[in-house]
Structures are given as structure tokens and as C-alpha cells.
Amino acid sequence: MRDVHPPILPAMRRPGPRRVFGRCLGLMAILLTAPAQALLRYELDYHAAEERMQVRICSDTPRAQQDLRLHRGGAAYVGELRRAQGRVEKSGPARWRISDWRAGECVDYTADLGRLSRSGDRDIGSRAGGSLLLAPQQWLLAGADDEAAEVRLRLPPGQAFSPPWQRLEDDGSGVQRYRLPQTPFSWTALVALGSFEEITVKPAGSAVRVAILGDTTPAQRRVLRDWMRQSLDAASRGYGRLPLPFAQVVLLAAPGTGGRRGVGFGQSLRGQGNAVHLWVDPARSLQDLNADWTAVHEFSHWAHPYLADGGAWLAEGLASYWQNVLRARAGLLSAGQAWEQLLAGFERGRRTMPDQASLAELSEDMHARRAYYAVYWSGAAYWLQVDVELRRASGGRLSVDLALQRFAACCLQPRREWAPQAFVARLDALLGSDVFLPRWREYAARRGFPPLQALQDELGLELSADGKVQLREAPAAAVRDAIMRGEGDAGARR
């Protein structure tokens, strides 16, 4: 998995996870006005033959000065900005300034989406079958991070659009309406545009729209739908529901990818909303896909805020812990299999853990050091240890699940980066506990993999020479079993 924001993380599959158009696609997006907040309005008209988007940006209110921007390099994909009266000044390599912008006045330009899709960099533009994946920050000029924006999108028959934006209620006009979540401009986002199929999956009372890009048969799409339903249902087992009200999910059909299980890799993106993109072999069986951990790992990242490189061991550790625990709760693994996979991960982390750097230092420099196993599985050990301590000390009343449920209710939606120390301190405050922060300090400063044998003995986890786990009677056997069943959390939520 990759919990991605620029700089983009390098592609990798193991040890665990990183970082459009028929004949004439007429696309129009108009940002609506809101009574309490001034908005920019966008009108877009796509010309499929040339793969160019005509863009119009209008202001609802007069603005003495307005700055608009793209990601660095985005200027290569847009033409000259024009306005009916006055000038648009170039103020930087990918920045423009408009002075004396009157209410209702518009600025026009053309974006070359075809060229962007051939960029050679899948993080800003690529193709999947007959569809495009495009970073909006490379072609859709934006104002400040807190600039309010809503979108109305009109598509011709047979075309689909998948953004990470919040879908608004349809007004009966046949026009899709979205609100653009206000996230830092540098955070990565991708929109899909083309003749792909979009399905709706309803896990645990939620509704998630899943775009399937690339060539697939109806039978393959049914398998992918079932896989997504079961994976999203598993991800909801930490809450009783999914932690986010909306998210983008994109499956990229890539025949032959992913080895024997069929999932090549996944990435979690946070720009302009939350998203998970998964590369999958559409010919694989449901059993093969369910045997892979990647989807549940990526969906688990929805439970925590962006923690930057310094918090990578916390973020990837939680996803690595939950990819096994939540699949066991959903029946995709047995409890014994989940413990086997956790202990096997701990062993990989132990074998590859360098002694000369602290976990915090490894987390900051994980990609240069290629310290993925060490960082991911040290982090998973942290979450297991605090989960056991919370459950044991409270008689099952407190848990990691409950801490993250309460964090989601109070603090998850504001779109900002959290310092790792502030995040774990808030979890302690939400539970009235003193576990997350002290253990975080201990783990962050540790050199070498954390010793876990005493914890394994307490839980009754006996590992045989062939890697199989025997579940023995032990002082914390009830805690061990409650973790894999999710016991105690529903009552604690009430």
C-alpha cells in the first residue's frame, strides 16, 4: 500500500502496500454558488476527437486580485488564459494572476488532456483501456486551499466520470453534482474519465461507487463486485461502518498482474478527497482475490489522518495489523490464519530491521533505505501491543477500534496533516487512557525490532517450525480471541 501525497512514493507490491472518451464527450462542470461562501464556477466542455477540454472559470463575486495555479509542469498542458476585458498575468511557472475580476466575469483556456494522458508518469496522467486517469491539479486551475468549489457535471450517454470529490444529491436535471473537498493543493488526486463501468457496492449500510477501468467481461465484473463488497465489508468491521462518508475506488484491470493472487498493488490517495486505486487481474477467481490482503490494507488507511513520512510506521503499521484482523472478523481468514500472517510479518520485519537507526529515523527515510518490512511490521507490533494493553486493562471495554471510532467522529474529516505525536495523544484523550503516547515514544526511539515473545506467550500464540500457529490456553487468551472476533467494541460504542 501507499498512503500517497507528493512526493509520490515509488511503486512496490511487497512487503506491503505504497503510492476519457468515445465519440464526442461533452463535459460541463459548473461550480454552484452557496449563500454563505463565494465560489468559483467552472464550465468545462470536452472535445473527444482532439482530447482537449475547453475550460471556463467564473467568479461569483468581485475580486481585487485572484491567483490561480497548477502543479509544477501543468502549464505544459494548458493554453493561453483569456478574459473578455483586462489581462491575465503569468506570475510563475504554473501560476497566473487576475486583477479587478468583476462578479460574473470568466476566464477561458484549453487543456490538452490527451497529451497529459501520455505523460509517462502514471501519477499525473495515464491510460487504462479506453479511459484516462488524470491529476486535476495538472489541468484544472485552482485558487487557494480554502477556496470553496462545487461542480455540476454533464456527461453524454455511455460515458462515466469518477473523482474523489463528494457526490451531492441529484437535482433531477440529469447533471452530476459534486463538492470539491478542501485539501492541501499538493496532495495527490486522480480522476477517471471515459467509457468504463461504474458499480455501486453497499457494505454495512454504506454506498461506495467503484470504477472498473480496462477490458473486462460481465462475469469478471461480477467477481470484482463481489470482491469489493466483501473487502469493504471487512474494512467496516473496525467500526460497524466505513469511517468516511464518501471515497473514490478505482479498479484497473491488468491481466497477468499480481502473481498467483491477482492483485498487483494498491495506493491510497488523499487529494481532493480519499481514494483507493487497485491494479487487479480480472481473470482471477473470487477465492484468489479474497486471499490477498491489499484491498483491506488500503481501505484501512481511511481510519487515520495523513501522518507524513514521520508517521509512516504508524499508518502502515495500522493497515498491516488490520489487514489480518479485519479479514478474520469478516470470515475471509480463520483466526489461526490471521495470527500466522501477523507473526510471519513480524518475522520478516525482525530479519530486515537494521540496528543502527531508530524506528522514527527509518520511517522518515523508508524509501531510500528500502526498509519497508522493518517499518510496516514494527508499526503493526505497536498496534497489537496497545490493543492488547487496552483490552486487558479495561476488561474488554477499551480497544484500538473504539479509539479510532471516536477519532473518526471528532477529528478525521478536517483535511490536514497530523503530527504523529498529536494523533496518538488525541487517541489517549478520547479513551481517557495512558497507552498510545507512552508506547509511541518507546517505539519511535527503538533501535531493532520490538521484542514480542513475552506478548506472544501471554496471548497463547505458539509458532511451530513450519510457520503454523497453535492457539494455547494463556493468561490473555480471551483478549486474543476478542481481537479476532471484534468483541467488546460494539458495546463500548454504545
Disulfide bonds with the S-S distance in Angstrom:
Cys58-Cys106 1.93
Cys410-Cys411 2.02
